[in-house]
């Protein structure tokens, strides 16, 4: 069984006290943070752009994984790289040239990730696995926090976790991970879980982080 890595999703944090919200999870043991970028087009919600990523970069040394839920990601990759992302993740469904987008990211010496929606079969990304650093499986339909976990994605997690041993990439899971679902997610062999409302909506964030790690 791999060590659990939890990447708190700042989408669920209180942005009026963002440094405090970052510090509490880092102090609890988080080494990476998940930044959800939504454009109101690829997904119905709208969040923030490179300016906020740059501000977050100034607040922490934690690894920043920036998840682009946006159309035409190639137009904005450089902006999010320059803002201080450590891993940059774009959606398979949004890209019109996967290899080009991976090359743009990796040529800037940061890690390249691809995300796939719940209804996207992993066969679509097999040709790219040898050049990816990270594969993010969406276990909810992207766009809003607090959704229910889609159990059918567990099989996809098992398959990609097995493939990761051959191709050497990290497997992350995003959506609906909480105290009730985290065990079955980690049982598939994944590396990273993204936890948002299941962490930040707790009365005691530090305790909840530790509970999730030990569940």
C-alpha positions as CSV (number, residue, x, y, z in Angstrom):
1,X,0.0,0.0,0.0
2,X,1.4,3.4,-1.0
3,X,1.7,6.3,1.4
4,X,-1.3,8.6,1.2
5,X,-0.8,12.0,-0.4
6,X,-3.6,14.5,0.1
7,X,-3.7,17.6,-2.1
8,X,-6.1,20.1,-0.5
9,X,-8.2,21.9,-3.1
10,X,-8.1,25.6,-2.4
11,X,-11.4,26.0,-4.3
12,X,-13.1,25.1,-1.0
13,X,-11.0,27.4,1.2
14,X,-12.0,30.7,2.6
15,X,-10.3,33.2,0.3
16,X,-10.8,36.0,2.8
17,X,-8.1,34.4,4.9
18,X,-6.2,32.4,2.3
19,X,-2.8,32.4,3.9
20,X,-4.3,31.0,7.1
21,X,-6.2,28.4,5.1
22,X,-3.0,27.3,3.3
23,X,-0.9,27.3,6.5
24,X,-3.3,25.1,8.4
25,X,-3.1,22.3,5.9
26,X,0.6,22.6,5.4
27,X,1.1,22.5,9.1
28,X,-1.0,19.4,9.2
29,X,1.3,17.7,6.7
30,X,0.2,18.7,3.2
31,X,3.1,19.0,0.7
32,X,1.0,20.0,-2.3
33,X,-2.0,22.2,-3.1
34,X,-4.6,21.8,-5.8
35,X,-5.7,25.0,-7.7
36,X,-8.9,24.6,-9.8
37,X,-9.0,27.0,-12.7
38,X,-12.4,27.2,-14.4
39,X,-13.4,29.5,-17.3
40,X,-17.2,29.4,-17.3
41,X,-17.0,27.7,-20.8
42,X,-15.4,24.3,-20.6
43,X,-17.2,24.0,-17.2
44,X,-20.1,26.1,-16.0
45,X,-18.4,27.6,-13.0
46,X,-15.8,30.4,-13.0
47,X,-12.9,30.7,-10.6
48,X,-9.6,32.5,-11.0
49,X,-6.7,33.1,-13.4
50,X,-2.9,33.3,-13.4
51,X,-2.9,36.4,-11.2
52,X,-4.3,34.5,-8.2
53,X,-2.0,31.5,-8.8
54,X,0.9,34.0,-8.7
55,X,-0.4,35.4,-5.4
56,X,-0.7,31.9,-3.9
57,X,2.8,31.1,-5.0
58,X,4.0,34.0,-2.8
59,X,2.2,32.5,0.2
60,X,3.7,29.0,0.2
61,X,6.5,26.8,-0.9
62,X,4.1,23.8,-1.3
63,X,4.0,22.1,-4.6
64,X,1.3,23.8,-6.7
65,X,-0.7,21.6,-9.1
66,X,-2.8,23.8,-11.3
67,X,-5.8,22.1,-12.8
68,X,-7.0,23.9,-16.0
69,X,-10.7,23.2,-16.6
70,X,-10.7,25.6,-19.5
71,X,-11.2,25.6,-23.3
72,X,-8.2,26.2,-25.6
73,X,-5.7,25.5,-22.8
74,X,-2.8,26.1,-25.2
75,X,-3.5,29.8,-25.2
76,X,-2.9,30.1,-21.4
77,X,-0.3,27.4,-20.5
78,X,2.6,29.9,-20.5
79,X,0.6,32.3,-18.3
80,X,0.1,29.6,-15.6
81,X,3.6,28.4,-15.9
82,X,4.9,31.9,-15.4
83,X,2.6,32.3,-12.4
84,X,4.5,29.6,-10.5
85,X,2.8,26.3,-11.1
86,X,4.9,23.2,-10.4
87,X,2.5,20.8,-12.2
88,X,0.2,22.0,-14.9
89,X,-2.8,19.8,-15.7
90,X,-5.0,20.3,-18.8
91,X,-8.1,18.3,-19.8
92,X,-7.9,15.7,-22.6
93,X,-11.4,16.8,-23.6
94,X,-10.3,20.5,-24.1
95,X,-7.1,20.0,-26.0
96,X,-6.8,19.9,-29.8
97,X,-3.2,18.8,-29.7
98,X,-2.2,16.7,-26.7
99,X,1.5,16.3,-27.6
100,X,1.9,20.0,-28.3
101,X,0.5,20.9,-24.9
102,X,2.6,18.4,-23.1
103,X,5.7,19.7,-24.9
104,X,4.9,23.3,-24.0
105,X,4.7,22.4,-20.3
106,X,7.7,20.2,-20.2
107,X,9.9,22.6,-22.2
108,X,9.5,25.0,-19.2
109,X,10.8,22.4,-16.8
110,X,7.6,21.8,-14.9
111,X,5.5,18.6,-14.7
112,X,2.8,17.9,-17.3
113,X,-0.5,16.4,-16.3
114,X,-3.7,15.4,-18.1
115,X,-7.2,15.1,-16.6
116,X,-10.0,12.9,-17.9
117,X,-13.7,13.3,-17.2
118,X,-15.7,10.4,-15.7
119,X,-17.1,9.4,-19.1
120,X,-13.7,9.5,-20.9
121,X,-12.2,6.0,-21.5
122,X,-8.5,5.6,-20.5
123,X,-7.8,4.1,-24.0
124,X,-7.9,7.7,-25.3
125,X,-4.8,8.7,-23.3
126,X,-2.7,5.5,-23.7
127,X,-0.5,7.1,-26.5
128,X,0.6,9.9,-24.2
129,X,1.4,8.0,-21.0
130,X,5.1,7.7,-21.6
131,X,5.4,11.5,-21.7
132,X,3.1,12.4,-18.8
133,X,4.1,13.0,-15.2
134,X,0.5,13.0,-13.8
135,X,-2.9,11.6,-14.7
136,X,-5.8,13.1,-12.9
137,X,-9.0,11.1,-12.9
138,X,-12.2,13.0,-12.3
139,X,-14.5,11.1,-10.0
140,X,-17.2,13.8,-10.4
141,X,-18.3,15.8,-13.4
142,X,-16.0,18.9,-13.3
143,X,-17.2,22.3,-12.5
144,X,-18.4,22.5,-8.9
145,X,-17.2,21.4,-5.5
146,X,-19.1,19.2,-3.1
147,X,-20.5,16.7,-5.7
148,X,-21.1,13.0,-5.0
149,X,-18.4,10.4,-5.8
150,X,-19.0,8.3,-9.0
151,X,-18.2,4.7,-8.1
152,X,-17.8,3.6,-11.7
153,X,-14.5,5.6,-11.8
154,X,-12.9,3.1,-9.4
155,X,-12.1,0.6,-12.1
156,X,-10.4,3.4,-14.1
157,X,-8.2,4.1,-11.0
158,X,-7.2,0.5,-10.7
159,X,-6.2,0.3,-14.4
160,X,-4.2,3.6,-14.4
161,X,-2.5,2.7,-11.1
162,X,-1.3,-0.5,-12.8
163,X,-0.2,1.4,-15.9
164,X,1.7,4.0,-13.7
165,X,4.1,1.3,-12.6
166,X,5.1,0.8,-16.2
167,X,5.1,4.4,-17.4
168,X,6.2,6.1,-14.2
169,X,3.5,8.8,-13.7
170,X,1.5,9.9,-10.6
171,X,-2.2,9.1,-10.5
172,X,-4.5,11.6,-8.8
173,X,-8.2,11.5,-8.1
174,X,-10.4,14.6,-7.9
175,X,-14.0,14.8,-6.8
176,X,-16.1,13.6,-3.9
177,X,-13.2,12.3,-1.8
178,X,-14.1,12.5,1.9
179,X,-14.1,10.4,5.0
180,X,-16.6,8.0,3.5
181,X,-14.9,7.5,0.2
182,X,-11.2,7.9,0.7
183,X,-10.4,4.3,1.7
184,X,-11.9,2.8,-1.5
185,X,-10.0,5.3,-3.6
186,X,-6.6,4.5,-2.0
187,X,-7.4,0.7,-2.3
188,X,-7.1,1.1,-6.0
189,X,-3.4,2.1,-5.7
190,X,-3.7,5.8,-6.6
191,X,-1.0,8.2,-5.3
192,X,-2.9,11.5,-4.7
193,X,-6.4,12.4,-3.7
194,X,-7.7,15.9,-4.1
195,X,-9.9,16.9,-1.1
196,X,-11.8,20.1,-1.1
197,X,-15.1,20.5,0.8
198,X,-14.4,17.2,2.6
199,X,-11.5,19.0,4.3
200,X,-12.1,22.7,4.3
201,X,-15.8,22.5,5.4
202,X,-14.7,20.7,8.6
203,X,-14.9,22.6,11.9
204,X,-11.3,21.4,12.6
205,X,-9.3,21.4,9.4
206,X,-6.1,20.1,11.0
207,X,-7.9,17.2,12.7
208,X,-9.9,16.4,9.5
209,X,-6.6,16.2,7.5
210,X,-5.2,13.8,10.0
211,X,-8.4,11.7,10.0
212,X,-8.3,11.5,6.2
213,X,-4.6,10.4,6.4
214,X,-5.4,7.6,8.9
215,X,-8.8,6.6,7.7
